[in-house]
């Protein structure tokens, strides 16, 4: 191949650029990530998934492959539930892992996954931990929320009003003392037993069509508010539907994973994109 290989994929329309880089040789600067994710000057995506061997990064993991995830603004993130499904499907489709159960490494720790025959994926997301409460402000309107750690930080606000009416084009305000590294903000409607509707404003990205860790946080928060710490729920997001199961100390996320396209990045573009002036 003359250029740098890439693929494009999505999980419930939360979309990613995948960069196969087994030996960890790509210089994946924040500027390059931001350029790749820019929907005018790059390929366009909510984030970048570098496919790299854990050993190449010196990372301890029970899995061979490590999901090096970057937000659209170039910042490093701990975990992405939709991203790991797409990552797992790529490993199976490319012959780097066998269909069924295997482990993917991430900055939030190892994540066991199961790639099903229809190429949907179930991810063991680890614990969803309630850490307190806080407030977010959208267009001058405050909403109380439940803080949840799913390997990355979330604040889940359950609304009586239809979440479709929120204007999430701008960054909602939040308490930076509570969330010094930023926070993913979920806004939820309860639809009845075992069903939620959600919109999300992701840290370092903006509003996205879906957020995997956010759906887990939303279900954990709803269960907490109902006085329990275990249950299953469908979660409808703008990009589709996933199923989340929360138990004491663990959670799973099941949903689709799609690979859309593959190609090569122009090497001259890649070189220029590495500059902050590009």
C-alpha positions in Angstrom: 0.0 0.0 0.0 1.3 3.4 -0.9 -0.5 5.4 1.8 -1.6 4.9 5.4 -4.4 2.3 5.8 -7.7 3.4 7.4 -11.2 2.1 7.8 -14.4 3.9 8.7 -17.0 2.4 11.0 -19.8 3.1 13.4 -21.7 1.7 16.4 -25.3 3.1 16.4 -23.9 6.0 14.3 -21.2 6.9 16.8 -18.5 7.0 14.0 -14.8 6.3 14.0 -11.7 6.2 11.9 -9.8 3.0 12.5 -6.0 3.0 12.0 -4.4 -0.5 11.8 -1.0 0.0 13.4 0.1 -3.3 15.0 3.6 -2.2 15.8 2.6 1.2 17.1 4.7 3.1 14.5 2.2 5.9 13.6 2.9 9.3 15.1 -0.6 9.9 16.2 -0.5 13.5 17.2 -3.5 15.5 18.6 -3.3 17.6 15.4 -3.6 14.6 13.2 -6.5 13.1 15.1 -8.3 16.5 15.0 -7.7 16.7 11.2 -8.9 13.2 10.6 -12.1 13.8 12.6 -12.9 17.1 11.0 -15.8 16.6 8.7 -14.7 19.3 6.2 -10.9 18.9 6.0 -10.6 15.2 7.0 -12.6 12.0 6.9 -15.0 13.0 9.6 -15.6 11.1 12.8 -16.4 11.3 16.5 -13.0 9.7 17.3 -10.0 7.6 16.2 -9.4 4.0 17.1 -5.8 2.9 16.7 -5.5 -0.9 16.4 -2.2 -1.7 18.1 -0.7 -4.6 19.9 -0.6 -4.1 23.7 3.0 -5.3 23.6 4.0 -2.6 21.2 2.9 0.0 23.7 4.3 -1.8 26.7 0.8 -2.2 28.1 -0.1 -5.1 30.4 -3.2 -6.8 29.1 -4.7 -10.3 28.8 -5.6 -9.4 25.3 -3.3 -9.2 22.3 -4.9 -6.0 20.9 -5.2 -2.6 22.6 -7.8 0.0 21.6 -5.9 3.4 21.6 -8.9 5.7 21.6 -8.7 9.4 20.9 -11.6 12.0 21.0 -12.3 14.2 18.0 -10.4 17.1 19.4 -7.3 14.9 19.7 -7.5 14.3 23.4 -6.9 10.8 24.8 -9.9 9.0 26.4 -10.1 6.0 28.7 -12.9 4.1 27.1 -15.5 4.1 24.4 -18.3 1.5 24.4 -19.4 1.9 20.8 -15.8 2.2 19.7 -14.8 -1.1 21.3 -17.6 -2.9 19.5 -16.4 -1.6 16.1 -12.8 -2.4 17.1 -13.8 -6.0 18.0 -15.7 -6.4 14.7 -12.6 -5.2 12.8 -10.4 -7.7 14.5 -12.7 -10.6 13.6 -13.3 -9.4 10.0 -9.6 -9.0 9.4 -8.7 -12.3 10.8 -6.8 -10.9 13.8 -9.2 -12.6 16.3 -11.6 -15.5 16.0 -15.4 -14.9 16.2 -16.6 -15.5 19.8 -15.1 -14.3 23.0 -11.8 -12.5 23.4 -10.3 -9.6 25.3 -9.6 -6.0 24.1 -7.2 -3.8 26.2 -8.1 -0.2 26.9 -7.0 2.6 29.2 -9.9 1.7 31.4 -8.6 -1.8 31.7 -9.3 -5.1 29.8 -12.7 -5.4 28.2 -13.9 -9.0 27.4 -16.0 -9.0 24.2 -18.2 -11.4 22.3 -18.6 -11.0 18.5 -21.8 -12.8 17.5 -22.5 -14.5 14.2 -24.5 -11.4 13.0 -21.4 -9.3 13.9 -23.2 -7.5 16.7 -21.0 -7.3 19.8 -21.5 -7.7 23.5 -18.9 -5.8 25.7 -18.2 -6.5 29.4 -17.9 -2.9 30.5 -16.7 -3.4 34.0 -18.4 -1.7 37.0 -20.6 1.4 36.7 -19.9 3.2 39.9 -22.2 5.9 41.4 -19.9 8.6 42.7 -22.2 11.4 43.8 -24.4 14.1 42.3 -23.8 17.4 40.5 -25.5 19.9 38.2 -25.2 20.8 34.5 -26.6 23.9 32.9 -28.0 23.8 29.3 -28.9 27.2 27.8 -29.2 28.7 31.3 -31.4 25.9 32.6 -29.9 23.8 35.5 -30.4 20.1 35.6 -29.4 17.9 38.6 -27.7 14.7 37.8 -26.1 11.5 39.1 -22.4 11.1 38.6 -21.3 7.7 37.3 -17.8 6.3 36.6 -17.7 3.8 33.7 -13.9 4.0 33.3 -14.6 7.6 32.2 -16.7 10.3 33.9 -20.4 10.8 33.3 -23.2 13.0 34.7 -26.7 11.6 34.0 -29.8 13.9 34.3 -33.2 12.4 34.1 -35.7 14.8 32.6 -39.5 15.0 32.7 -39.4 17.1 29.5 -38.7 15.4 26.2 -34.9 15.3 25.7 -35.5 16.1 22.0 -36.2 19.7 23.0 -32.7 20.3 24.4 -30.3 22.6 22.5 -27.0 20.8 22.8 -25.1 22.6 20.1 -23.1 24.5 22.6 -21.0 23.0 25.5 -23.3 22.7 28.6 -21.8 24.1 31.8 -20.8 21.8 34.6 -18.8 21.9 37.9 -15.1 21.8 37.0 -14.2 21.1 40.6 -16.2 17.9 40.5 -15.0 17.0 36.9 -11.6 18.5 36.5 -10.9 16.4 33.4 -14.3 17.1 31.8 -17.4 14.9 31.7 -19.8 13.2 29.4 -23.3 14.6 29.9 -26.3 12.3 29.4 -29.9 13.5 29.3 -32.5 10.8 29.8 -36.3 10.2 29.5 -37.7 7.1 31.3 -40.0 5.3 28.9 -41.3 2.6 31.3 -39.9 -0.6 32.8 -36.7 -1.5 31.0 -36.6 1.3 28.5 -34.8 4.7 28.2 -34.3 7.4 25.7 -31.1 9.4 25.8 -29.1 12.2 24.2 -25.5 12.9 25.0 -22.9 15.6 24.9 -19.5 13.9 24.8 -16.4 15.3 26.4 -14.0 16.5 23.6 -16.5 15.9 20.8 -19.9 17.6 21.3 -23.3 16.0 20.8 -23.0 12.6 19.2 -25.5 10.1 17.8 -24.6 7.6 20.5 -22.2 7.0 23.4 -21.7 3.4 24.7 -20.3 4.2 28.1 -23.0 6.9 28.3 -25.8 4.3 27.8 -24.3 2.2 30.6 -24.1 5.3 32.9 -27.7 6.2 32.0 -29.0 2.8 33.0 -26.9 2.7 36.2 -28.2 6.1 37.2 -31.8 5.2 36.5 -31.6 2.1 38.5 -29.9 4.0 41.3 -32.7 6.5 41.4 -35.2 3.6 41.5 -33.4 2.3 44.6 -31.6 -0.7 43.0 -28.3 -1.5 41.5 -29.2 -4.3 39.0 -31.4 -4.5 35.9 -31.6 -4.5 32.1 -32.8 -1.8 29.8 -33.0 -0.9 26.1 -31.6 2.5 25.4 -32.8 4.5 22.4 -30.3 7.1 21.2 -30.5 9.1 17.9 -28.3 6.5 16.2 -30.3 3.4 17.1 -30.8 1.1 20.1 -28.5 -0.9 22.4 -29.2 -3.2 25.4 -27.5 -2.6 28.7 -27.4 -4.9 31.7 -26.1 -3.6 35.0 -25.3 -5.9 38.0 -23.4 -5.2 41.2 -19.8 -4.6 40.1 -20.3 -5.2 36.4 -22.2 -4.2 33.3 -22.6 -5.3 29.7 -23.4 -3.4 26.5 -24.8 -5.1 23.4 -25.4 -3.6 20.0 -24.5 -3.4 16.3 -21.0 -2.6 14.9 -20.7 -1.6 11.2 -17.6 -1.3 9.0 -18.4 1.1 6.2 -15.3 1.8 4.1 -11.6 1.3 3.8 -8.8 3.1 1.9 -5.5 4.9 2.2 -4.7 8.3 3.6 -2.5 10.4 1.4 1.0 10.6 2.9 1.5 14.2 2.0 -1.8 15.1 3.8 -0.8 13.0 6.8 2.5 14.9 7.0 0.9 18.3 6.8 -1.8 17.3 9.3 0.9 16.7 11.9 1.5 20.4 12.1 -0.5 22.6 14.5 -0.6 25.2 11.6 -2.3 22.8 9.2 
